[in-house]
Amino acid sequence: MKTCYTCKGKILKKNISVEVSGIMIQDIPVEVCERCGETYFTTSAATFIQNVAKFVESRKRELMPIPA
Ligand SMILES: [Zn+2]
């Protein structure tokens, strides 16, 4: 069984919502420590969040008005 790196507590799998650049992404699978609440992202979840963040930032730049 997996344990927390910080407190050696029990790790539980759950799905959470994560806000990335003002956008909510639902149902991200993570592992959360039952004792201290430390959240561990799986590699694929972390990569997915990074990709969404990059996409959102690039779109934002396109939509941003040109500074005077
Ligand atoms: Zn912990």
N, CA, C, O and the ligand as a Tripos MOL2 file, in Angstrom:
@<TRIPOS>MOLECULE
protein
  273   271    69     0     0
PROTEIN
NO_CHARGES

@<TRIPOS>ATOM
      1 N           0.8430   -1.2040    0.0000 N.3       1 MET1
      2 CA          0.0000    0.0000    0.0000 C.3       1 MET1
      3 C           0.8780    1.2540    0.0000 C.2       1 MET1
      4 O           1.9460    1.2910    0.6120 O.2       1 MET1
      5 N           0.4000    2.2630   -0.6960 N.am      2 LYS2
      6 CA          1.1430    3.5120   -0.7600 C.3       2 LYS2
      7 C           0.9820    4.3300    0.5110 C.2       2 LYS2
      8 O          -0.0860    4.3570    1.1220 O.2       2 LYS2
      9 N           2.0610    4.9920    0.8940 N.am      3 THR3
     10 CA          1.9710    5.8950    2.0470 C.3       3 THR3
     11 C           2.4920    7.2770    1.6700 C.2       3 THR3
     12 O           3.2420    7.4380    0.7080 O.2       3 THR3
     13 N           2.0720    8.2720    2.4560 N.am      4 CYS4
     14 CA          2.4520    9.6630    2.2320 C.3       4 CYS4
     15 C           3.9550    9.8580    2.4500 C.2       4 CYS4
     16 O           4.5230    9.3240    3.4020 O.2       4 CYS4
     17 N           4.6000   10.6320    1.5540 N.am      5 TYR5
     18 CA          6.0360   10.9100    1.7050 C.3       5 TYR5
     19 C           6.2970   11.8330    2.8920 C.2       5 TYR5
     20 O           7.3790   11.8160    3.4800 O.2       5 TYR5
     21 N           5.3000   12.6300    3.2310 N.am      6 THR6
     22 CA          5.4820   13.6250    4.2870 C.3       6 THR6
     23 C           5.2420   13.0290    5.6750 C.2       6 THR6
     24 O           6.0760   13.1770    6.5690 O.2       6 THR6
     25 N           4.0960   12.3510    5.8540 N.am      7 CYS7
     26 CA          3.7240   11.9210    7.2080 C.3       7 CYS7
     27 C           3.5110   10.4070    7.3290 C.2       7 CYS7
     28 O           3.1710    9.9070    8.4020 O.2       7 CYS7
     29 N           3.7140    9.6790    6.2170 N.am      8 LYS8
     30 CA          3.5090    8.2190    6.1890 C.3       8 LYS8
     31 C           2.0510    7.8170    6.4200 C.2       8 LYS8
     32 O           1.7600    6.6820    6.7960 O.2       8 LYS8
     33 N           1.1440    8.7630    6.1900 N.am      9 GLY9
     34 CA         -0.2810    8.4700    6.2960 C.3       9 GLY9
     35 C          -0.7620    7.6510    5.1100 C.2       9 GLY9
     36 O          -0.0160    7.4120    4.1610 O.2       9 GLY9
     37 N          -2.0140    7.2260    5.1750 N.am     10 LYS10
     38 CA         -2.5940    6.4140    4.1180 C.3      10 LYS10
     39 C          -2.9520    7.2860    2.9080 C.2      10 LYS10
     40 O          -3.4880    8.3850    3.0510 O.2      10 LYS10
     41 N          -2.6430    6.7670    1.7150 N.am     11 ILE11
     42 CA         -2.9440    7.4980    0.4780 C.3      11 ILE11
     43 C          -4.2510    6.9850   -0.1160 C.2      11 ILE11
     44 O          -4.4280    5.7820   -0.3080 O.2      11 ILE11
     45 N          -5.1600    7.9090   -0.4040 N.am     12 LEU12
     46 CA         -6.4380    7.5490   -1.0110 C.3      12 LEU12
     47 C          -6.5140    8.1120   -2.4170 C.2      12 LEU12
     48 O          -6.0550    9.2240   -2.6790 O.2      12 LEU12
     49 N          -7.1010    7.3340   -3.3230 N.am     13 LYS13
     50 CA         -7.3320    7.8250   -4.6770 C.3      13 LYS13
     51 C          -8.6420    8.5830   -4.7090 C.2      13 LYS13
     52 O          -9.6500    8.1130   -4.1800 O.2      13 LYS13
     53 N          -8.6350    9.7540   -5.3290 N.am     14 LYS14
     54 CA         -9.9040   10.4400   -5.5580 C.3      14 LYS14
     55 C          -9.8060   11.3670   -6.7550 C.2      14 LYS14
     56 O          -8.7190   11.6560   -7.2550 O.2      14 LYS14
     57 N         -10.9620   11.8240   -7.2020 N.am     15 ASN15
     58 CA        -11.0040   12.7630   -8.3170 C.3      15 ASN15
     59 C         -11.3240   14.1510   -7.7770 C.2      15 ASN15
     60 O         -12.2440   14.3270   -6.9790 O.2      15 ASN15
     61 N         -10.5490   15.1310   -8.2240 N.am     16 ILE16
     62 CA        -10.7900   16.4980   -7.7680 C.3      16 ILE16
     63 C         -10.9340   17.4270   -8.9690 C.2      16 ILE16
     64 O         -10.6130   17.0620  -10.1000 O.2      16 ILE16
     65 N         -11.4230   18.6320   -8.7010 N.am     17 SER17
     66 CA        -11.4560   19.6710   -9.7220 C.3      17 SER17
     67 C         -10.2480   20.5710   -9.4980 C.2      17 SER17
     68 O          -9.9400   20.9370   -8.3640 O.2      17 SER17
     69 N          -9.5650   20.9250  -10.5830 N.am     18 VAL18
     70 CA         -8.3870   21.7680  -10.4830 C.3      18 VAL18
     71 C          -8.6180   23.0100  -11.3240 C.2      18 VAL18
     72 O          -9.0980   22.9210  -12.4540 O.2      18 VAL18
     73 N          -8.2720   24.1920  -10.7650 N.am     19 GLU19
     74 CA         -8.4020   25.4130  -11.5370 C.3      19 GLU19
     75 C          -7.0630   25.7410  -12.1950 C.2      19 GLU19
     76 O          -6.0390   25.8780  -11.5250 O.2      19 GLU19
     77 N          -7.0980   25.8630  -13.5160 N.am     20 VAL20
     78 CA         -5.8870   26.1820  -14.2710 C.3      20 VAL20
     79 C          -6.1510   27.4420  -15.0790 C.2      20 VAL20
     80 O          -7.0240   27.4580  -15.9460 O.2      20 VAL20
     81 N          -5.4000   28.4940  -14.7950 N.am     21 SER21
     82 CA         -5.5430   29.7550  -15.5170 C.3      21 SER21
     83 C          -7.0040   30.2040  -15.6120 C.2      21 SER21
     84 O          -7.4530   30.6600  -16.6630 O.2      21 SER21
     85 N          -7.7290   30.0730  -14.5200 N.am     22 GLY22
     86 CA         -9.1070   30.5330  -14.4640 C.3      22 GLY22
     87 C         -10.1210   29.5600  -15.0330 C.2      22 GLY22
     88 O         -11.3090   29.8740  -15.1030 O.2      22 GLY22
     89 N          -9.6730   28.3920  -15.4380 N.am     23 ILE23
     90 CA        -10.5870   27.3880  -15.9950 C.3      23 ILE23
     91 C         -10.6090   26.1730  -15.0880 C.2      23 ILE23
     92 O          -9.5590   25.6720  -14.6830 O.2      23 ILE23
     93 N         -11.8270   25.6900  -14.7630 N.am     24 MET24
     94 CA        -11.9400   24.5200  -13.9040 C.3      24 MET24
     95 C         -11.8690   23.2440  -14.7400 C.2      24 MET24
     96 O         -12.6140   23.0910  -15.7080 O.2      24 MET24
     97 N         -10.9850   22.3430  -14.3720 N.am     25 ILE25
     98 CA        -10.9240   21.0310  -15.0060 C.3      25 ILE25
     99 C         -11.4830   20.0380  -13.9910 C.2      25 ILE25
    100 O         -10.9930   19.9460  -12.8650 O.2      25 ILE25
    101 N         -12.5030   19.3030  -14.3950 N.am     26 GLN26
    102 CA        -13.1870   18.3870  -13.4910 C.3      26 GLN26
    103 C         -12.5510   16.9980  -13.5350 C.2      26 GLN26
    104 O         -11.9160   16.6160  -14.5180 O.2      26 GLN26
    105 N         -12.7360   16.2600  -12.4520 N.am     27 ASP27
    106 CA        -12.3870   14.8390  -12.4070 C.3      27 ASP27
    107 C         -10.9360   14.5270  -12.7530 C.2      27 ASP27
    108 O         -10.6580   13.6510  -13.5720 O.2      27 ASP27
    109 N         -10.0230   15.2450  -12.1270 N.am     28 ILE28
    110 CA         -8.6120   14.9230  -12.2750 C.3      28 ILE28
    111 C          -8.2940   13.8420  -11.2320 C.2      28 ILE28
    112 O          -8.4910   14.0660  -10.0380 O.2      28 ILE28
    113 N          -7.8040   12.6710  -11.6690 N.am     29 PRO29
    114 CA         -7.4910   11.6190  -10.6960 C.3      29 PRO29
    115 C          -6.2130   11.9590   -9.9320 C.2      29 PRO29
    116 O          -5.1610   12.1680  -10.5360 O.2      29 PRO29
    117 N          -6.3070   12.0110   -8.6150 N.am     30 VAL30
    118 CA         -5.1420   12.3030   -7.7810 C.3      30 VAL30
    119 C          -5.0970   11.3250   -6.6110 C.2      30 VAL30
    120 O          -6.0460   10.5800   -6.3670 O.2      30 VAL30
    121 N          -3.9850   11.3430   -5.9010 N.am     31 GLU31
    122 CA         -3.8620   10.5630   -4.6770 C.3      31 GLU31
    123 C          -3.6620   11.5440   -3.5390 C.2      31 GLU31
    124 O          -2.7640   12.3850   -3.5830 O.2      31 GLU31
    125 N          -4.5010   11.4330   -2.5190 N.am     32 VAL32
    126 CA         -4.4940   12.3950   -1.4240 C.3      32 VAL32
    127 C          -4.1990   11.6770   -0.1160 C.2      32 VAL32
    128 O          -4.7450   10.6060    0.1470 O.2      32 VAL32
    129 N          -3.3410   12.2620    0.6980 N.am     33 CYS33
    130 CA         -3.0400   11.6950    2.0010 C.3      33 CYS33
    131 C          -4.2260   11.9090    2.9320 C.2      33 CYS33
    132 O          -4.7540   13.0130    3.0690 O.2      33 CYS33
    133 N          -4.6250   10.8020    3.5680 N.am     34 GLU34
    134 CA         -5.7670   10.8320    4.4810 C.3      34 GLU34
    135 C          -5.4630   11.6840    5.7230 C.2      34 GLU34
    136 O          -6.3600   12.2920    6.3070 O.2      34 GLU34
    137 N          -4.1840   11.7140    6.1140 N.am     35 ARG35
    138 CA         -3.8170   12.3820    7.3620 C.3      35 ARG35
    139 C          -3.5210   13.8710    7.1820 C.2      35 ARG35
    140 O          -4.1200   14.7050    7.8620 O.2      35 ARG35
    141 N          -2.5870   14.2200    6.2580 N.am     36 CYS36
    142 CA         -2.1520   15.6210    6.1530 C.3      36 CYS36
    143 C          -2.7330   16.3450    4.9410 C.2      36 CYS36
    144 O          -2.5690   17.5580    4.8120 O.2      36 CYS36
    145 N          -3.4130   15.6120    4.0500 N.am     37 GLY37
    146 CA         -4.0590   16.2660    2.9180 C.3      37 GLY37
    147 C          -3.1320   16.5740    1.7530 C.2      37 GLY37
    148 O          -3.5360   17.2300    0.7930 O.2      37 GLY37
    149 N          -1.8940   16.1050    1.8320 N.am     38 GLU38
    150 CA         -0.9430   16.2910    0.7490 C.3      38 GLU38
    151 C          -1.4980   15.6480   -0.5290 C.2      38 GLU38
    152 O          -1.9410   14.5000   -0.5000 O.2      38 GLU38
    153 N          -1.4760   16.3760   -1.6400 N.am     39 THR39
    154 CA         -2.0320   15.8700   -2.8890 C.3      39 THR39
    155 C          -0.9130   15.4580   -3.8330 C.2      39 THR39
    156 O           0.0210   16.2230   -4.0730 O.2      39 THR39
    157 N          -1.0120   14.2470   -4.3670 N.am     40 TYR40
    158 CA         -0.0290   13.7500   -5.3260 C.3      40 TYR40
    159 C          -0.7020   13.5670   -6.6740 C.2      40 TYR40
    160 O          -1.6650   12.8110   -6.8000 O.2      40 TYR40
    161 N          -0.1900   14.2650   -7.6830 N.am     41 PHE41
    162 CA         -0.7130   14.1070   -9.0260 C.3      41 PHE41
    163 C           0.0100   12.9600   -9.7180 C.2      41 PHE41
    164 O           1.2200   12.7950   -9.5610 O.2      41 PHE41
    165 N          -0.7380   12.1690  -10.4860 N.am     42 THR42
    166 CA         -0.0890   11.1620  -11.3110 C.3      42 THR42
    167 C           0.6220   11.8930  -12.4520 C.2      42 THR42
    168 O           0.2900   13.0360  -12.7650 O.2      42 THR42
    169 N           1.5960   11.2320  -13.0660 N.am     43 THR43
    170 CA          2.3610   11.8670  -14.1440 C.3      43 THR43
    171 C           1.4440   12.2840  -15.2830 C.2      43 THR43
    172 O           1.5820   13.3770  -15.8340 O.2      43 THR43
    173 N           0.5070   11.4090  -15.6350 N.am     44 SER44
    174 CA         -0.3750   11.7360  -16.7570 C.3      44 SER44
    175 C          -1.2940   12.9040  -16.4200 C.2      44 SER44
    176 O          -1.5670   13.7480  -17.2730 O.2      44 SER44
    177 N          -1.7740   12.9550  -15.1760 N.am     45 ALA45
    178 CA         -2.6320   14.0650  -14.7630 C.3      45 ALA45
    179 C          -1.8550   15.3720  -14.7690 C.2      45 ALA45
    180 O          -2.3670   16.3990  -15.2160 O.2      45 ALA45
    181 N          -0.6180   15.3400  -14.2740 N.am     46 ALA46
    182 CA          0.2160   16.5440  -14.2290 C.3      46 ALA46
    183 C           0.5090   17.0410  -15.6360 C.2      46 ALA46
    184 O           0.4740   18.2440  -15.8950 O.2      46 ALA46
    185 N           0.8010   16.1120  -16.5480 N.am     47 THR47
    186 CA          1.0790   16.4740  -17.9420 C.3      47 THR47
    187 C          -0.1620   17.0920  -18.5770 C.2      47 THR47
    188 O          -0.0790   18.0960  -19.2840 O.2      47 THR47
    189 N          -1.3180   16.4750  -18.3130 N.am     48 PHE48
    190 CA         -2.5730   16.9800  -18.8630 C.3      48 PHE48
    191 C          -2.8300   18.4150  -18.3880 C.2      48 PHE48
    192 O          -3.1940   19.2790  -19.1860 O.2      48 PHE48
    193 N          -2.6420   18.6630  -17.0980 N.am     49 ILE49
    194 CA         -2.8710   19.9980  -16.5360 C.3      49 ILE49
    195 C          -1.9150   21.0140  -17.1630 C.2      49 ILE49
    196 O          -2.3100   22.1350  -17.4840 O.2      49 ILE49
    197 N          -0.6510   20.6090  -17.3340 N.am     50 GLN50
    198 CA          0.3330   21.4980  -17.9680 C.3      50 GLN50
    199 C          -0.0770   21.8440  -19.3900 C.2      50 GLN50
    200 O           0.0430   22.9920  -19.8190 O.2      50 GLN50
    201 N          -0.5660   20.8340  -20.1260 N.am     51 ASN51
    202 CA         -0.9850   21.0670  -21.5020 C.3      51 ASN51
    203 C          -2.1670   22.0220  -21.5700 C.2      51 ASN51
    204 O          -2.2120   22.9050  -22.4260 O.2      51 ASN51
    205 N          -3.1280   21.8420  -20.6580 N.am     52 VAL52
    206 CA         -4.2830   22.7350  -20.6270 C.3      52 VAL52
    207 C          -3.8290   24.1590  -20.3050 C.2      52 VAL52
    208 O          -4.2810   25.1180  -20.9310 O.2      52 VAL52
    209 N          -2.9330   24.2890  -19.3250 N.am     53 ALA53
    210 CA         -2.4350   25.6050  -18.9200 C.3      53 ALA53
    211 C          -1.7500   26.3020  -20.0930 C.2      53 ALA53
    212 O          -1.9650   27.4910  -20.3310 O.2      53 ALA53
    213 N          -0.9250   25.5530  -20.8230 N.am     54 LYS54
    214 CA         -0.2250   26.1110  -21.9910 C.3      54 LYS54
    215 C          -1.2200   26.5690  -23.0440 C.2      54 LYS54
    216 O          -1.0930   27.6550  -23.6100 O.2      54 LYS54
    217 N          -2.2210   25.7170  -23.3000 N.am     55 PHE55
    218 CA         -3.2300   26.0290  -24.3100 C.3      55 PHE55
    219 C          -3.9900   27.2920  -23.9260 C.2      55 PHE55
    220 O          -4.1760   28.1890  -24.7490 O.2      55 PHE55
    221 N          -4.4310   27.3580  -22.6630 N.am     56 VAL56
    222 CA         -5.2100   28.5030  -22.1940 C.3      56 VAL56
    223 C          -4.3830   29.7790  -22.2930 C.2      56 VAL56
    224 O          -4.8830   30.8110  -22.7400 O.2      56 VAL56
    225 N          -3.1130   29.7120  -21.8750 N.am     57 GLU57
    226 CA         -2.2570   30.9000  -21.9230 C.3      57 GLU57
    227 C          -2.0540   31.3840  -23.3510 C.2      57 GLU57
    228 O          -2.0440   32.5880  -23.6060 O.2      57 GLU57
    229 N          -1.8920   30.4430  -24.2910 N.am     58 SER58
    230 CA         -1.6790   30.8500  -25.6810 C.3      58 SER58
    231 C          -2.9490   31.4820  -26.2520 C.2      58 SER58
    232 O          -2.8760   32.4440  -27.0160 O.2      58 SER58
    233 N          -4.1090   30.9410  -25.8810 N.am     59 ARG59
    234 CA         -5.3750   31.5270  -26.3500 C.3      59 ARG59
    235 C          -5.5760   32.9080  -25.7440 C.2      59 ARG59
    236 O          -6.0480   33.8270  -26.4140 O.2      59 ARG59
    237 N          -5.2170   33.0490  -24.4780 N.am     60 LYS60
    238 CA         -5.3840   34.3370  -23.7980 C.3      60 LYS60
    239 C          -4.5890   35.4330  -24.5000 C.2      60 LYS60
    240 O          -5.0660   36.5540  -24.6770 O.2      60 LYS60
    241 N          -3.3580   35.0810  -24.8990 N.am     61 ARG61
    242 CA         -2.5140   36.0650  -25.5800 C.3      61 ARG61
    243 C          -3.1640   36.5160  -26.8780 C.2      61 ARG61
    244 O          -3.0930   37.6890  -27.2430 O.2      61 ARG61
    245 N          -3.8070   35.5640  -27.5830 N.am     62 GLU62
    246 CA         -4.4720   35.9020  -28.8370 C.3      62 GLU62
    247 C          -5.6500   36.8360  -28.6080 C.2      62 GLU62
    248 O          -5.9130   37.7340  -29.4090 O.2      62 GLU62
    249 N          -6.3630   36.6090  -27.4890 N.am     63 LEU63
    250 CA         -7.5860   37.3720  -27.2340 C.3      63 LEU63
    251 C          -7.3030   38.7060  -26.5480 C.2      63 LEU63
    252 O          -8.1560   39.5930  -26.5220 O.2      63 LEU63
    253 N          -6.1030   38.8410  -25.9960 N.am     64 MET64
    254 CA         -5.7430   40.0470  -25.2530 C.3      64 MET64
    255 C          -5.7130   41.2580  -26.1920 C.2      64 MET64
    256 O          -5.1360   41.1890  -27.2770 O.2      64 MET64
    257 N          -6.3320   42.3580  -25.7780 N.am     65 PRO65
    258 CA         -6.2450   43.5580  -26.6190 C.3      65 PRO65
    259 C          -4.7960   44.0370  -26.7240 C.2      65 PRO65
    260 O          -4.0070   43.8670  -25.7940 O.2      65 PRO65
    261 N          -4.4640   44.6220  -27.8410 N.am     66 ILE66
    262 CA         -3.1000   45.1260  -28.0460 C.3      66 ILE66
    263 C          -2.8850   46.3220  -27.1200 C.2      66 ILE66
    264 O          -3.6810   47.2600  -27.1340 O.2      66 ILE66
    265 N          -1.8270   46.3030  -26.3200 N.am     67 PRO67
    266 CA         -1.6010   47.4330  -25.3930 C.3      67 PRO67
    267 C          -1.3690   48.7290  -26.1510 C.2      67 PRO67
    268 O          -0.6750   48.7520  -27.1670 O.2      67 PRO67
    269 N          -1.9530   49.8010  -25.6490 N.am     68 ALA68
    270 CA         -1.8280   51.1030  -26.3180 C.3      68 ALA68
    271 C          -0.4170   51.6520  -26.1560 C.2      68 ALA68
    272 O          -0.1160   52.7380  -26.6500 O.2      68 ALA68
    273 ZN          0.5510   12.9210    4.7570 Zn       69 ZN69
@<TRIPOS>BOND
     1     1     2 1
     2     2     3 1
     3     3     4 2
     4     3     5 am
     5     5     6 1
     6     6     7 1
     7     7     8 2
     8     7     9 am
     9     9    10 1
    10    10    11 1
    11    11    12 2
    12    11    13 am
    13    13    14 1
    14    14    15 1
    15    15    16 2
    16    15    17 am
    17    17    18 1
    18    18    19 1
    19    19    20 2
    20    19    21 am
    21    21    22 1
    22    22    23 1
    23    23    24 2
    24    23    25 am
    25    25    26 1
    26    26    27 1
    27    27    28 2
    28    27    29 am
    29    29    30 1
    30    30    31 1
    31    31    32 2
    32    31    33 am
    33    33    34 1
    34    34    35 1
    35    35    36 2
    36    35    37 am
    37    37    38 1
    38    38    39 1
    39    39    40 2
    40    39    41 am
    41    41    42 1
    42    42    43 1
    43    43    44 2
    44    43    45 am
    45    45    46 1
    46    46    47 1
    47    47    48 2
    48    47    49 am
    49    49    50 1
    50    50    51 1
    51    51    52 2
    52    51    53 am
    53    53    54 1
    54    54    55 1
    55    55    56 2
    56    55    57 am
    57    57    58 1
    58    58    59 1
    59    59    60 2
    60    59    61 am
    61    61    62 1
    62    62    63 1
    63    63    64 2
    64    63    65 am
    65    65    66 1
    66    66    67 1
    67    67    68 2
    68    67    69 am
    69    69    70 1
    70    70    71 1
    71    71    72 2
    72    71    73 am
    73    73    74 1
    74    74    75 1
    75    75    76 2
    76    75    77 am
    77    77    78 1
    78    78    79 1
    79    79    80 2
    80    79    81 am
    81    81    82 1
    82    82    83 1
    83    83    84 2
    84    83    85 am
    85    85    86 1
    86    86    87 1
    87    87    88 2
    88    87    89 am
    89    89    90 1
    90    90    91 1
    91    91    92 2
    92    91    93 am
    93    93    94 1
    94    94    95 1
    95    95    96 2
    96    95    97 am
    97    97    98 1
    98    98    99 1
    99    99   100 2
   100    99   101 am
   101   101   102 1
   102   102   103 1
   103   103   104 2
   104   103   105 am
   105   105   106 1
   106   106   107 1
   107   107   108 2
   108   107   109 am
   109   109   110 1
   110   110   111 1
   111   111   112 2
   112   111   113 am
   113   113   114 1
   114   114   115 1
   115   115   116 2
   116   115   117 am
   117   117   118 1
   118   118   119 1
   119   119   120 2
   120   119   121 am
   121   121   122 1
   122   122   123 1
   123   123   124 2
   124   123   125 am
   125   125   126 1
   126   126   127 1
   127   127   128 2
   128   127   129 am
   129   129   130 1
   130   130   131 1
   131   131   132 2
   132   131   133 am
   133   133   134 1
   134   134   135 1
   135   135   136 2
   136   135   137 am
   137   137   138 1
   138   138   139 1
   139   139   140 2
   140   139   141 am
   141   141   142 1
   142   142   143 1
   143   143   144 2
   144   143   145 am
   145   145   146 1
   146   146   147 1
   147   147   148 2
   148   147   149 am
   149   149   150 1
   150   150   151 1
   151   151   152 2
   152   151   153 am
   153   153   154 1
   154   154   155 1
   155   155   156 2
   156   155   157 am
   157   157   158 1
   158   158   159 1
   159   159   160 2
   160   159   161 am
   161   161   162 1
   162   162   163 1
   163   163   164 2
   164   163   165 am
   165   165   166 1
   166   166   167 1
   167   167   168 2
   168   167   169 am
   169   169   170 1
   170   170   171 1
   171   171   172 2
   172   171   173 am
   173   173   174 1
   174   174   175 1
   175   175   176 2
   176   175   177 am
   177   177   178 1
   178   178   179 1
   179   179   180 2
   180   179   181 am
   181   181   182 1
   182   182   183 1
   183   183   184 2
   184   183   185 am
   185   185   186 1
   186   186   187 1
   187   187   188 2
   188   187   189 am
   189   189   190 1
   190   190   191 1
   191   191   192 2
   192   191   193 am
   193   193   194 1
   194   194   195 1
   195   195   196 2
   196   195   197 am
   197   197   198 1
   198   198   199 1
   199   199   200 2
   200   199   201 am
   201   201   202 1
   202   202   203 1
   203   203   204 2
   204   203   205 am
   205   205   206 1
   206   206   207 1
   207   207   208 2
   208   207   209 am
   209   209   210 1
   210   210   211 1
   211   211   212 2
   212   211   213 am
   213   213   214 1
   214   214   215 1
   215   215   216 2
   216   215   217 am
   217   217   218 1
   218   218   219 1
   219   219   220 2
   220   219   221 am
   221   221   222 1
   222   222   223 1
   223   223   224 2
   224   223   225 am
   225   225   226 1
   226   226   227 1
   227   227   228 2
   228   227   229 am
   229   229   230 1
   230   230   231 1
   231   231   232 2
   232   231   233 am
   233   233   234 1
   234   234   235 1
   235   235   236 2
   236   235   237 am
   237   237   238 1
   238   238   239 1
   239   239   240 2
   240   239   241 am
   241   241   242 1
   242   242   243 1
   243   243   244 2
   244   243   245 am
   245   245   246 1
   246   246   247 1
   247   247   248 2
   248   247   249 am
   249   249   250 1
   250   250   251 1
   251   251   252 2
   252   251   253 am
   253   253   254 1
   254   254   255 1
   255   255   256 2
   256   255   257 am
   257   257   258 1
   258   258   259 1
   259   259   260 2
   260   259   261 am
   261   261   262 1
   262   262   263 1
   263   263   264 2
   264   263   265 am
   265   265   266 1
   266   266   267 1
   267   267   268 2
   268   267   269 am
   269   269   270 1
   270   270   271 1
   271   271   272 2
@<TRIPOS>SUBSTRUCTURE
     1 MET1         2 RESIDUE 1 A MET
     2 LYS2         6 RESIDUE 1 A LYS
     3 THR3        10 RESIDUE 1 A THR
     4 CYS4        14 RESIDUE 1 A CYS
     5 TYR5        18 RESIDUE 1 A TYR
     6 THR6        22 RESIDUE 1 A THR
     7 CYS7        26 RESIDUE 1 A CYS
     8 LYS8        30 RESIDUE 1 A LYS
     9 GLY9        34 RESIDUE 1 A GLY
    10 LYS10       38 RESIDUE 1 A LYS
    11 ILE11       42 RESIDUE 1 A ILE
    12 LEU12       46 RESIDUE 1 A LEU
    13 LYS13       50 RESIDUE 1 A LYS
    14 LYS14       54 RESIDUE 1 A LYS
    15 ASN15       58 RESIDUE 1 A ASN
    16 ILE16       62 RESIDUE 1 A ILE
    17 SER17       66 RESIDUE 1 A SER
    18 VAL18       70 RESIDUE 1 A VAL
    19 GLU19       74 RESIDUE 1 A GLU
    20 VAL20       78 RESIDUE 1 A VAL
    21 SER21       82 RESIDUE 1 A SER
    22 GLY22       86 RESIDUE 1 A GLY
    23 ILE23       90 RESIDUE 1 A ILE
    24 MET24       94 RESIDUE 1 A MET
    25 ILE25       98 RESIDUE 1 A ILE
    26 GLN26      102 RESIDUE 1 A GLN
    27 ASP27      106 RESIDUE 1 A ASP
    28 ILE28      110 RESIDUE 1 A ILE
    29 PRO29      114 RESIDUE 1 A PRO
    30 VAL30      118 RESIDUE 1 A VAL
    31 GLU31      122 RESIDUE 1 A GLU
    32 VAL32      126 RESIDUE 1 A VAL
    33 CYS33      130 RESIDUE 1 A CYS
    34 GLU34      134 RESIDUE 1 A GLU
    35 ARG35      138 RESIDUE 1 A ARG
    36 CYS36      142 RESIDUE 1 A CYS
    37 GLY37      146 RESIDUE 1 A GLY
    38 GLU38      150 RESIDUE 1 A GLU
    39 THR39      154 RESIDUE 1 A THR
    40 TYR40      158 RESIDUE 1 A TYR
    41 PHE41      162 RESIDUE 1 A PHE
    42 THR42      166 RESIDUE 1 A THR
    43 THR43      170 RESIDUE 1 A THR
    44 SER44      174 RESIDUE 1 A SER
    45 ALA45      178 RESIDUE 1 A ALA
    46 ALA46      182 RESIDUE 1 A ALA
    47 THR47      186 RESIDUE 1 A THR
    48 PHE48      190 RESIDUE 1 A PHE
    49 ILE49      194 RESIDUE 1 A ILE
    50 GLN50      198 RESIDUE 1 A GLN
    51 ASN51      202 RESIDUE 1 A ASN
    52 VAL52      206 RESIDUE 1 A VAL
    53 ALA53      210 RESIDUE 1 A ALA
    54 LYS54      214 RESIDUE 1 A LYS
    55 PHE55      218 RESIDUE 1 A PHE
    56 VAL56      222 RESIDUE 1 A VAL
    57 GLU57      226 RESIDUE 1 A GLU
    58 SER58      230 RESIDUE 1 A SER
    59 ARG59      234 RESIDUE 1 A ARG
    60 LYS60      238 RESIDUE 1 A LYS
    61 ARG61      242 RESIDUE 1 A ARG
    62 GLU62      246 RESIDUE 1 A GLU
    63 LEU63      250 RESIDUE 1 A LEU
    64 MET64      254 RESIDUE 1 A MET
    65 PRO65      258 RESIDUE 1 A PRO
    66 ILE66      262 RESIDUE 1 A ILE
    67 PRO67      266 RESIDUE 1 A PRO
    68 ALA68      270 RESIDUE 1 A ALA
    69 ZN69       273 GROUP 0 **** ****
